[in-house]
Amino acid sequence: MLMRLAEGAAGARILAFGGYQPARVLTNDELATTIDTSDEWIRSRVGIASRRIAGPDESLPDMATAAGGKAVAASGLSPADIDLVIVATCTPEAPIPNTAATVASRLGIAAPGAFDLNAACAGFCYALAAASDAVRAGSARNVLVIGAEKLSQWVDWTDRSTAIIFADGAGAAVVGPVTDPDEGAGIGPVVWGSDGGMADKIAIKDRDSFIVQEGQAVFRWATTALHPVAKLACERAGVDPAELAAFVPHQANLRIIEAIARKIGAPQARVADDIVTAGNTSSASIPLALSKMIERGEIGSGAAVLLLGFGAGICYAGQVITVP
Amino acid sequence: MAMTEPEILAGLGEIVDEVAGVPADQVTPEKSFVDDLDIDSLSMVEIAVAAQDKFGVEIPDDQLKNLKTVQDVVNYVRTAEVSA
């Protein structure tokens, strides 16, 4: 028997982005009233000035729905055009049901494929690759990809090594087929990987634990192991780093971001620094930062942008995209 | 071939200048990284990584925390070079 295979698109592209942040702003000065830290210390070590924290009644699906709804609206598609929803998160409300089906239902997307994906802070890049591959393989036509986190519920607010870093938010992208044959693929090949030998470096060990991180070990790994991944993602996409209009890495720590950026050699690239006012929102940080850069007109349509996600697992992934 | 102490010191000065913006001529043996040169723990990691590239000597985190002064790092690199 010769099985028939699905017919996919020649390439996939991003049609639109959307982002959502909770209203509540938590400043460094406010944190310094309850834990032994200071605005100056936090700014110099991690580069954060303030972060957003979800309200008491604001759930992970609430934030994911808000970001996803904005991306769908901006894409020009109707909810009925979406046939797959992927939510990258490491902070779901519960193991089941997944977040994706709930969010899809709230957005009026009828009966799409729906799954959650956990690659922690690399989650959005993993989900984007899965979406791109689904469109190219013909498993889906248009995919809603969301990165959403409510890390505040997993933070020990008396632990100054983590309380100053993590935050809440959501970002989303709509992925669809390349329809104009003259137009190149909008999502380049992913370079992804992991190292389970470093699993204990960033972890929430069980349901009664808070997030812990060995900051120094993570910093060393991030500033030495990731620029080759970033360069390879450019190479596989056939894009010279010098041509990049922007570099949007996971917003982990401003000093990690700056160290990687220096080593990639992309002098023209605007480097995302959304961490300053958003904190570290794990899988949400890349689409959140990108949606704001596009909104502010900092990167134009068609520009090549390098994405690089990395974090707990250890998991990492990077790819070049073109701005919708 | 093992480097001499002045060579290691000069190389370390270049690294500290590059990583933390502290002029190389201030990187003298008796200086404490934290107290005299105002270098924090993350910059120390960057210095260790750069030292590995320059001297071919790995300084793991559990060793790094014991290296308080410029002389400590110079000694560490010299000892590691000899044993390697």
Interface residues (C-beta under 8 A of the other chain):
Chain A: S44 R45 G215 Q216 A217 F219 R220 T223 T224 R255 A259
Chain B: D40 S41 L42 V45 E46 A48 V49 D61
